[in-house]
Amino acid sequence: MAGAVDLSALKQRASAPSDGQGSGAPAGVEITEANFEAEVLVRSNQVPVVVVLWSPRSDASVQLANALGTLAAQDGGKWALASVNVDTTPRVAQVFGVQAVPTVVALAAGQPLSSFQGLQPADQLRGWIDSLLNATAGKLSGGGDAGEPEQVDPELAQARAHLDAGDFDAARSAYQKILDAKPNHPEAKGAVRQIAFLQRATSQAPGAIVAADANPDDIESAFAAADVEILQQNPKAAFDRLIALVKRTAGDDRTKVRTRLVELFELFDPADPEVIEARRKLANALY
């Protein structure tokens, strides 16, 4: 999932920064493709992370998530609570192999330790959390016994604040500064790429797809239409459009189209089935 970002979530944060998780959403960090690595995998090297996979359509999900939120507040930072809405973030849910909601998975050092499905009594939840803390005591860098909140890098916090405010230019500059100092920073690397795409894609004309369909050999029109199709959560259409153009071009034009297509691939998880299929089609088109 490294570098993968939920484009629609970023776009919504920019246009409606006060939106948040919505009414009835559980406590804890809301997990998206954008923050999965940082808030689940990386965070679990510091303290155990309990991920509740839920749906607002399930009363049991909401009850369980709220109960875990209460326990997390009582324990004051000894473990972290994260939530995944399976309705709005299905690809993250697939990472956990969810078969039913609610499902709870505990991770430490990037690895799953324990899990269960269904609503549980409060005393059983308390016992499960306690056993998790006992199993990881002294084994994680965060020192779960300290009860101290995570210290967020001020530069990272500022970059996130700019993004929350919908200020793409400032957010991109702030993330780029972090990336210049730490070239492998996972959040900054993904954010710079995604914000650059959003800045370009959200500036495309409303009729970009119609214009490209009317003139399929115009490279710039095809690029604009592909951007819009990805914003509309239709990456397959965007990939197919540019792959078809690769077949009809040669020389520098073909290189230009192929380069843009690869850039679009990098917006997604490389294990995404649509990306894998599109890469196969691109290889066939080239060779």
N, C-alpha and C positions, 0 to 999 in steps of 0.2 A: 504493500500500500504506500510505500515511500513516495512522497511528492504528489500523490493523488489528491485532488481537491474537488469538493462538491461545488461545481460551478454555479448551480442554481442557488445554493446557500449563500455563496459570496455575493451574488447579484442581489439577493433579497436583503442581505445585511446592509448593502450599500444604499438601497432604495428605501428601506424601512428599518433604520437602526434600532428602533425601540421594540421591534417585533418579538425578539426573544424566543423562548420555547413555547409560549402559548399557555393558555389557561389549563390547569390541571396537570401540567408537565411535572415530572419528578424532580427532586433536588439533585445536586451534583452536576458535573460537566456533561453537556449534551454532546455526544460524539457524532462527528460527520467524517466523510472521507478526508476532509482537510486536516482534522486534528487527531485522527485515530492514532497515528504513530506517536505523536508527542504526548497525548493525554492518556493513552493506554499502554503502549509498549515501553516508551521511555520512562513514563511516570512509574511503572511497575518495578523499575529498578531501584526506586527510592522507598516506596511503600506499597503494600498490596493494593491492587485496584479491583474493585468489585463492579462488574458491568451488569446492569439490569437491562435486558432486552424486552421491550414492552410495546404496547399499542394502546392508544387512547380509546380504542373500541372495546378493550377488555377491562372490566372493573377490577378483576383480580390483579391485572398488571399494575393498575394505578395504586391499589392498596398495598401491594408488595413494595413498589418503588417508594411510596411514602414511608412505609415502615423502615426501610433501609436508610432513608434520608434521616429519620429520627435517630437511628443508631449511629450514623456517621457524625451527626452533630454532637451526640453524647461523647463520642470517642475523640473528638477534637484533633483530627489530623493524623491519627494512627494508621488510617487507611483512607483511600480515596474512592468516592462513589462516582460512577459514570453511567449514563443512560443512552440507549440506542433505540430510537423510534423505528421499528421495523417497517412501518408504513412509508416513512419518508426517506429512510436510509437503508434500502434493501440490500445493497451490495456490502455494507458493513455487517449486516445481519448474516449474510452468507458466509463471511469469514468465520463466524462462530458456529456455523452449521445448525442454525436454529430450526427446530421442528415445530415448536409450539411456544406461545407466550402465556405467562411470563417465563423467561429463562434467566437464570443468574449464573455468571461465570466469574470466578476469582482468578486473577493472574498475579504472578510475582516473577521478577526478572524476565519479563517478556513471555512467560510460559503459563498455560492454564494449570491451575492446581486443583480446583474443585468446582463443581457445578450442580445445579438442581433446577427442576421445573416446577411450576405451580406455586400457589400461595402457601406460605408456611406460618405456623403460630409464632408469636413474638418471642417466646422462650427458646424455640428451636433456632430462630434467626440469631438470637444473642449467642447461643452456644456455637453455631456455625462460624460466626465472626470471631469469637474467642479462639476457636481451634485454628482458624486461619492466621490470627496474630501469633499464636504460640508456635505454629509451624514455620513462620518466617522471622521470628524474633532474632535479631542480631545478624541476619543474613543479607539484608538489603542496605544500600548506601544511605538511605534516608533516615535510618534509625527510627523505626516506627514508634519506639517508646518515647521519643522526645516530645511528641505532640506539638511540634512547631509547624506553622504553615509553610507551604512551599514558597521559596524566595524567587520571584519572577524577575528576570533581567529587565531593568528599567527601559532599555532600548526596545526589547521585545514587547513590553507592555505598551510603549508609545506607538509602535507599529500597529499593534492590534487596535489601539484606540482610534488611530486614523482610519483603519479599515471599518471599524464599527460606525464611525461618523460618515462613512461614504466618501472620504477624501482619498481617491485612488492615487493621485499624484504624490501626496505626502506619505501614504502607506507604502507605495512602491519604493520611494526614496529611503524610507526608514528600514524596510526589509533589505534593500540593496546594501545599505551601510553594514547591516549585520552580516550579510553574505560576503561582503568584501573582507571582513575580519575573520569570518568562519565559513570558508567555501562549502563545507559539507553540512551546514546547518539545515536540518530537514524541513522545518517550517518555513524558513526564509527562502530556501531554494524553490519550494513549491509555490509559495505566495507570489514571488516575483514573476514567475512564469504565468500564473493564473491571472494576476492583476493586469499584466501586459495584454493578455488575450482579452480580458473583459473591457479594457479601455478601447481596444480596437473594435471588438465585436459590438459593443453597445452604441458605437458611433455609426454603424452601418445603416443605410437607408431602409425604411420599412418594406419597400418593394424589392429588396435585393434578390430574393429567390425568384420572383417573377422575371426580373431583368435577366438573371443568369439563364433561366430556362429559355428565354427568347433568343439569347445569343450564347449558346453553349461553348463556343470556342474562345470567348473573351476571358482571359485568365483572371484579370482583376475582378470581373463580375462573379466568376466562380469562387474566388477567394472570399468575397463578401457574403455570398450565399452560404458557403460552408460555415462561416462564423455564425451566421444567424441560425442555421440548422443545429449547431451545437448548443447555442443558447436555448433553443427550443427542446433540448434533450433528445435530439435525433441524430446522434453521431454517425450512425450507419449511412444516412442520406448524405451527410457531409463527406464521409470517406469515399463512398461510391461515386459521388460527383467528381472528386479530384482524381480518383483512380481512372475514371473514364477519360478525363482530360489528359492524363499521363499517356494513355494509349494513342491519343490523337496529336500529341506534340513530339518534338524532337529537339536535340541540341540544348541550348541554354533555356528555352522555354520549358522543356521537360524537366531539366534540373530544378528550375524555379518552382514548378508545381510539386515535384517530389519533396523538395525541402520544406515547403509549407505543410504538406501532408504529414511528414515526420514530426514537425512541430506540433501539429494537432494531436498526433498519437501520444506525445509526451504530456498532454493534459490529463491523461487517464492512467489508471493502474495498468501496467504492462501485461498483467494476467487477465485483463478484461477480455471476454470472448470476442467482442466486437473488434477490439484492437488486434487480437491475434488473427482473426479472419481477414481484416483489412490489410494487415502486413502480408499475409499470404497472397492476397489478390494483387497487391502492389508488386511483389516479387514476380508474379506471373506476367504482369503488364510490362515489366522492365526486361524480362528475359524470355 
